Amino acid sequence: MKIHVLLVSFLFLLSCTDKEKEAAEVKAKKIQQEKILRQKKEVADRAIYLRNLFVHDSIEETKIKKYVVKKISGTDYSGRETTVEFKSYKDHVNEVIQKAKLEMRDDKYIAERLKLISERWGGEICMTMIRNTKHSAQGYNFKYVVTDAEGKEIKRGDGDGKGFNLGRKQWFNSMSVEFFNRREFPLYVYVIDNYSNKRFKFKIMTVYK
């Protein structure tokens, strides 16, 4: 009799364990499904946000006549040159189209190239350093810092790569920073040359139509 009772109790407990396991699996599956739905919603919301942001930025861009870069401080001596250029998304698009026309490319090629630069719609800051020795033009000598009008740091980075020989005792190197969305101007760019212990400051401004 006791053995029978123990067996029934064991089977009951086993049954409860199976039910709990099944309930746990159902719960875990539900949580996973909810997580997937939440992630899909976040992706969709992000896509809508970016599309609206792109439309807004595109409208703002049409109000701008051009971008101007002014050197605030920092002096290069003979044989050296440090410059900054700002390329807007519109500039990149025009470059792609002009080059494609020159090379007699079709619309499909242009669309593919435009897709590759879609993440630059906030523009790109291009920094160029020309130096008179190979060692002074090495990428590890340079750093950059980008700040807003209040001096708040937006981006910071290091130079990379070897200097490219331009001939006539001139070596070239460059750095660039891309923006995924449009920034408020003016922006300030600092190019730091650790080799010559110099820092160059530039101001990027907009000229409206």
C-alpha positions in Angstrom: 0.0 0.0 0.0 2.8 2.4 1.0 4.6 1.6 -2.2 1.5 2.4 -4.2 1.1 5.7 -2.5 4.7 6.6 -3.0 4.4 5.7 -6.7 1.3 7.8 -7.1 3.0 10.7 -5.4 6.1 10.4 -7.6 4.0 10.3 -10.8 2.1 13.4 -9.5 5.3 15.3 -8.9 6.7 14.2 -12.2 3.5 15.4 -13.9 3.8 18.8 -12.1 7.4 19.1 -13.1 6.5 18.5 -16.8 3.7 21.1 -16.6 6.0 23.6 -15.0 8.6 23.0 -17.6 6.0 23.3 -20.4 4.7 26.5 -18.8 8.2 27.9 -18.5 8.9 27.1 -22.2 5.7 28.8 -23.2 6.6 31.9 -21.2 10.1 32.0 -22.6 8.8 31.7 -26.1 6.3 34.5 -25.4 9.1 36.7 -24.0 11.2 36.0 -27.1 8.4 36.9 -29.5 7.7 40.1 -27.6 11.4 41.0 -27.8 11.5 40.4 -31.6 8.3 42.5 -32.0 9.9 45.2 -29.9 13.1 45.2 -31.9 11.1 45.3 -35.2 9.2 48.3 -33.9 12.4 50.0 -32.8 13.9 49.5 -36.3 10.7 50.8 -37.9 10.6 53.8 -35.6 14.3 54.5 -36.3 13.7 54.3 -40.0 10.8 56.8 -39.8 12.9 59.1 -37.6 15.8 59.0 -40.0 13.6 59.6 -43.0 11.9 62.6 -41.3 15.4 63.9 -40.3 16.7 63.5 -43.8 13.7 65.5 -45.2 14.2 68.2 -42.6 18.0 68.4 -43.3 17.3 68.5 -47.0 15.0 71.5 -46.6 17.6 73.2 -44.4 20.3 72.5 -46.9 18.4 74.3 -49.7 18.6 77.5 -47.6 22.4 77.5 -47.6 24.3 79.1 -50.4 27.7 77.8 -49.4 30.0 76.8 -46.6 33.0 78.9 -45.7 36.1 77.8 -43.8 38.2 80.5 -42.0 41.5 79.9 -40.4 41.5 81.3 -36.9 45.0 80.5 -35.6 48.1 78.5 -36.4 50.9 79.3 -38.7 52.6 77.1 -41.2 56.2 77.9 -42.2 57.8 77.4 -45.6 57.1 74.1 -47.3 54.1 73.3 -45.0 50.4 73.8 -45.4 47.4 72.8 -43.2 44.0 73.2 -44.7 40.4 72.3 -43.9 37.5 71.9 -46.3 33.8 71.1 -45.6 31.9 69.0 -48.2 28.1 68.9 -47.8 26.0 66.0 -48.9 25.0 68.0 -51.9 28.7 68.4 -52.8 29.2 64.6 -52.6 26.1 64.0 -54.7 27.3 66.4 -57.4 30.7 64.8 -57.4 29.2 61.3 -57.9 27.0 62.5 -60.8 29.7 64.5 -62.5 32.2 61.7 -62.4 29.5 59.2 -63.5 28.7 61.4 -66.5 32.4 61.7 -67.4 32.8 58.0 -67.3 29.5 57.5 -69.2 27.8 55.4 -66.5 24.2 54.5 -66.4 21.5 55.5 -63.8 21.8 52.2 -62.0 25.5 52.8 -61.3 24.7 56.3 -60.1 22.0 55.0 -57.7 24.4 52.5 -56.3 27.1 55.1 -55.8 24.6 57.5 -54.1 23.6 54.7 -51.8 27.2 54.3 -50.6 27.4 58.0 -49.6 24.0 58.1 -48.0 25.5 58.1 -44.5 27.3 61.4 -45.3 24.2 63.5 -45.5 25.5 65.6 -42.6 28.6 66.5 -44.5 32.3 65.7 -44.3 35.2 67.7 -42.9 38.4 67.0 -44.9 41.7 68.0 -43.4 44.9 68.2 -45.5 48.4 68.4 -44.2 51.4 69.0 -46.5 54.8 68.7 -45.0 58.4 69.0 -46.2 59.8 65.8 -44.7 58.6 62.2 -44.9 58.7 61.8 -41.1 56.7 64.9 -40.4 53.9 63.8 -42.7 53.3 60.4 -41.0 49.7 59.9 -39.8 50.6 59.3 -36.2 51.8 62.9 -35.9 48.3 64.3 -36.3 45.0 64.5 -34.3 41.8 66.4 -34.8 39.1 67.7 -32.5 35.7 69.1 -33.7 33.6 71.3 -31.4 30.4 73.2 -31.6 30.0 77.0 -31.1 30.1 76.6 -27.3 33.3 74.6 -27.3 31.6 71.3 -26.6 33.5 68.4 -28.2 31.6 66.6 -31.0 34.3 64.3 -32.4 37.9 63.5 -31.9 40.3 61.3 -33.9 43.8 60.4 -34.9 45.7 60.5 -38.1 46.6 57.3 -39.9 48.7 56.0 -42.7 52.0 57.0 -44.3 52.7 60.3 -45.9 52.3 60.4 -49.7 55.2 61.8 -51.7 54.1 64.7 -53.9 57.7 65.3 -55.2 59.8 68.4 -54.7 60.3 67.6 -51.0 56.6 67.6 -50.2 54.6 64.8 -48.4 50.9 64.7 -48.1 48.5 63.3 -45.5 44.9 63.8 -44.7 42.1 63.1 -42.1 38.4 63.3 -42.4 35.3 63.0 -40.3 31.8 62.3 -41.6 28.5 63.3 -40.0 25.4 61.1 -40.1 23.0 64.0 -39.6 23.2 67.7 -40.1 25.1 69.8 -37.5 24.4 73.3 -36.2 27.0 75.8 -37.4 29.5 77.2 -36.8 31.8 74.3 -36.1 35.3 74.6 -35.0 38.1 72.2 -36.2 41.4 71.8 -34.4 44.2 70.1 -36.3 47.0 69.1 -33.9 50.5 68.5 -35.2 52.5 66.8 -32.5 55.7 66.7 -34.7 56.0 70.5 -34.9 54.1 71.1 -31.6 51.5 73.2 -33.3 47.7 73.5 -33.2 45.6 74.9 -36.0 42.1 76.3 -35.4 39.5 76.6 -38.2 35.9 77.9 -38.2 33.3 76.4 -40.6 30.4 78.8 -41.3 27.3 78.8 -43.5 26.3 81.6 -45.9 22.6 81.7 -46.4 20.9 82.6 -49.7 
